[in-house]
Amino acid sequence: MHEPTIDLSALSGRSFGAVLFDNDGTLVDSIAAVEACWQQWAREYGVNPAHITNLHGQPSDVLVAGLVSADRFPAAAARIRQLELEASYPVRVLPGAVAALQATAGRNAIVTSATRALFQHRIEQTGLPAPQLAVTSDDVTRGKPDPEPYLVAASRLGYAPEECLVVEDAPAGVRAGHAAGSAVLGIDSAPDRSMQGEPLRADAVVPDLSFVRFTLHGGAIRVEVAS
């Protein structure tokens, strides 16, 4: 199989105080569970499944609000949350995720559009190492692509957003990271591409985190091509 060419020149020589990781599609592969839940939800609420593509990386409440009338929203939003928590589809840790979290331990956060309950469920499903901090949709008033989730994470870790590297697989998340003022490393995970619907306009893009390594230099974090 042809190995992809990895170009990290946009991040070369840059040092970061902290790394802010997205979760689904970046650290864990939950796409089968996500798609199955939304397909079932669409059937139950009479929504055309074609209308629930290209929505990856945003809070479920935002997606539901755009698909059903206001009077149906409370029940519909609660239903997708229930389906996601009860989903029996396997969720796996993506290559390089554990090493990335371990290498940035004490200086990382997971910033997810999932609710805190669903995030905790993902951690329990996968055994992923707990981050220094987790920011979920329950912790913000505006989700991705708004920069608020990444601004909150940077602030709680004690860094300016410009000092942080965001790691994202979804266009909405990339836009959120850039809007916060952070550099963004994109994860172009092929199974998610059908749900994204637009290019991943990150500063640098890799297939998964096994293609990079995070190292400490003089107390700061750098990202390099894995040898």
C-alpha positions as CSV (number, residue, x, y, z in Angstrom):
1,M,0.0,0.0,0.0
2,H,1.3,3.5,-0.9
3,E,2.3,5.5,2.1
4,P,0.9,9.0,2.1
5,T,3.3,12.0,2.1
6,I,3.1,13.8,5.4
7,D,3.7,17.6,5.2
8,L,3.9,19.3,8.6
9,S,5.8,22.3,7.2
10,A,3.0,24.7,8.4
11,L,3.6,23.5,12.0
12,S,7.4,23.0,11.7
13,G,9.4,24.7,14.5
14,R,6.3,25.8,16.3
15,S,5.9,25.1,20.0
16,F,2.6,24.8,21.9
17,G,1.6,25.0,25.5
18,A,-1.2,22.5,25.2
19,V,-2.9,20.2,22.7
20,L,-6.7,20.2,22.4
21,F,-8.1,17.0,20.9
22,D,-11.5,16.4,19.3
23,N,-12.8,12.9,20.3
24,D,-15.0,11.2,17.8
25,G,-13.2,10.7,14.5
26,T,-9.9,11.9,16.0
27,L,-9.3,9.7,19.0
28,V,-12.0,7.1,18.6
29,D,-13.9,5.6,15.7
30,S,-17.6,5.8,16.5
31,I,-18.9,6.3,13.0
32,A,-20.9,3.0,12.8
33,A,-22.7,3.9,16.0
34,V,-23.3,7.5,15.1
35,E,-24.7,6.6,11.6
36,A,-26.9,3.8,12.9
37,C,-28.3,6.1,15.7
38,W,-29.1,8.9,13.3
39,Q,-30.6,6.6,10.7
40,Q,-33.0,5.1,13.3
41,W,-33.8,8.6,14.6
42,A,-34.6,9.7,11.1
43,R,-37.0,6.8,10.6
44,E,-38.8,7.5,13.9
45,Y,-39.2,11.2,13.2
46,G,-40.0,11.0,9.5
47,V,-36.8,12.8,8.4
48,N,-35.2,12.1,5.1
49,P,-31.9,10.4,5.9
50,A,-30.2,12.4,3.1
51,H,-30.7,15.5,5.3
52,I,-28.6,14.2,8.1
53,T,-25.3,13.9,6.2
54,N,-22.5,16.4,6.3
55,L,-23.3,17.2,9.9
56,H,-20.3,15.6,11.7
57,G,-18.7,17.5,14.5
58,Q,-21.6,19.6,15.8
59,P,-23.8,19.1,18.9
60,S,-26.8,16.8,18.4
61,D,-29.2,19.5,19.7
62,V,-28.0,21.9,16.9
63,L,-28.6,19.2,14.3
64,V,-32.0,18.2,15.7
65,A,-33.1,21.8,15.8
66,G,-32.5,22.1,12.1
67,L,-34.4,19.0,11.2
68,V,-37.7,19.1,13.3
69,S,-40.2,21.7,14.2
70,A,-39.9,23.6,17.6
71,D,-42.7,21.7,19.2
72,R,-41.1,18.3,18.4
73,F,-37.6,19.4,19.4
74,P,-37.5,18.4,23.1
75,A,-38.6,14.9,22.5
76,A,-36.5,14.5,19.4
77,A,-33.4,15.8,21.1
78,A,-33.8,13.5,24.0
79,R,-34.4,10.6,21.7
80,I,-31.1,10.9,19.8
81,R,-29.2,11.3,23.1
82,Q,-30.9,8.1,24.3
83,L,-30.1,6.2,21.1
84,E,-26.4,7.2,21.3
85,L,-26.1,6.0,24.9
86,E,-27.8,2.7,24.2
87,A,-26.0,2.0,20.9
88,S,-24.4,-1.5,20.8
89,Y,-22.2,-0.8,17.9
90,P,-18.4,-1.2,18.6
91,V,-16.3,1.9,19.2
92,R,-12.6,1.6,18.9
93,V,-9.5,3.7,19.7
94,L,-7.9,5.1,16.6
95,P,-4.2,4.5,15.8
96,G,-1.9,6.8,17.7
97,A,-4.5,8.2,20.0
98,V,-3.2,6.6,23.2
99,A,0.4,7.6,22.5
100,A,-0.7,11.2,21.7
101,L,-2.6,11.5,25.0
102,Q,0.2,10.0,26.9
103,A,2.8,12.3,25.3
104,T,0.8,15.4,26.1
105,A,-0.4,14.3,29.6
106,G,-1.0,17.2,31.9
107,R,-1.2,19.6,28.9
108,N,-4.2,18.3,27.0
109,A,-7.9,18.5,26.7
110,I,-10.6,16.6,24.8
111,V,-13.1,19.0,23.3
112,T,-16.1,17.2,22.1
113,S,-19.5,18.1,20.7
114,A,-21.0,15.1,22.6
115,T,-22.8,15.5,25.9
116,R,-20.8,14.7,29.0
117,A,-22.8,11.5,29.5
118,L,-22.0,10.4,25.9
119,F,-18.3,11.4,26.3
120,Q,-18.0,9.4,29.5
121,H,-19.7,6.4,27.7
122,R,-17.1,6.6,25.0
123,I,-14.3,6.6,27.5
124,E,-15.8,3.6,29.3
125,Q,-16.3,1.8,25.9
126,T,-12.8,2.3,24.8
127,G,-10.6,2.5,27.9
128,L,-9.1,5.7,26.4
129,P,-6.8,7.5,28.9
130,A,-8.5,10.3,30.7
131,P,-7.4,13.7,29.5
132,Q,-6.3,16.6,31.8
133,L,-9.6,18.3,31.0
134,A,-12.8,17.5,29.0
135,V,-15.0,20.1,27.5
136,T,-18.4,18.8,26.3
137,S,-21.5,20.4,24.8
138,D,-22.8,20.7,28.4
139,D,-20.0,23.1,29.2
140,V,-20.7,25.7,26.5
141,T,-23.6,27.7,25.1
142,R,-22.4,27.6,21.5
143,G,-20.9,24.5,20.0
144,K,-18.6,24.0,17.0
145,P,-18.1,25.6,14.6
146,D,-18.2,28.5,17.1
147,P,-14.8,28.9,18.8
148,E,-16.3,28.8,22.3
149,P,-15.4,25.1,23.1
150,Y,-11.8,25.7,22.3
151,L,-11.6,29.0,24.0
152,V,-13.1,27.4,27.2
153,A,-10.6,24.6,27.0
154,A,-7.6,26.8,26.5
155,S,-8.7,29.1,29.3
156,R,-9.2,26.3,31.8
157,L,-5.8,24.9,31.0
158,G,-4.3,28.3,31.6
159,Y,-3.1,29.0,28.0
160,A,-4.0,31.6,25.4
161,P,-5.7,29.9,22.4
162,E,-2.8,31.0,20.2
163,E,-0.5,28.8,22.4
164,C,-2.6,25.7,21.7
165,L,-2.7,23.1,18.9
166,V,-6.2,21.9,18.0
167,V,-6.5,18.3,16.5
168,E,-9.7,17.8,14.5
169,D,-11.3,15.6,11.9
170,A,-14.4,17.6,11.1
171,P,-14.6,20.8,9.1
172,A,-16.8,22.4,11.8
173,G,-14.1,21.6,14.3
174,V,-11.4,23.0,12.1
175,R,-13.3,26.2,11.7
176,A,-13.8,26.4,15.5
177,G,-10.1,25.9,16.1
178,H,-9.1,28.6,13.6
179,A,-11.7,31.0,14.9
180,A,-10.3,30.6,18.4
181,G,-6.9,31.6,17.0
182,S,-5.3,28.2,17.3
183,A,-3.3,26.2,14.7
184,V,-5.1,23.1,13.6
185,L,-3.8,19.6,12.8
186,G,-6.4,17.8,10.7
187,I,-7.2,14.1,10.9
188,D,-8.5,12.9,7.5
189,S,-10.2,9.7,8.7
190,A,-11.6,8.2,5.5
191,P,-14.7,6.5,7.2
192,D,-15.9,10.0,8.3
193,R,-15.4,11.7,5.0
194,S,-18.9,11.0,3.6
195,M,-20.4,12.8,6.6
196,Q,-18.2,15.9,6.3
197,G,-19.1,17.2,2.9
198,E,-16.3,19.8,2.5
199,P,-12.5,19.8,2.5
200,L,-10.6,19.7,5.7
201,R,-8.9,23.1,5.7
202,A,-6.4,22.5,8.5
203,D,-2.9,23.8,8.7
204,A,-1.6,20.3,8.2
205,V,-3.5,17.0,7.6
206,V,-2.6,13.4,8.5
207,P,-4.6,10.1,8.1
208,D,-4.4,9.5,11.8
209,L,-2.3,10.2,14.9
210,S,0.1,7.3,14.3
211,F,1.7,9.5,11.6
212,V,2.8,12.1,14.1
213,R,4.5,12.2,17.5
214,F,4.3,14.8,20.2
215,T,7.5,15.7,22.0
216,L,8.6,18.1,24.7
217,H,11.3,20.7,23.9
218,G,12.2,23.2,26.6
219,G,8.9,22.7,28.3
220,A,6.8,23.2,25.2
221,I,5.1,20.7,22.9
222,R,6.1,20.1,19.3
223,V,4.5,17.9,16.7
224,E,6.7,16.0,14.3
225,V,6.4,13.3,11.6
226,A,6.6,9.9,13.3
227,S,9.7,8.0,12.3
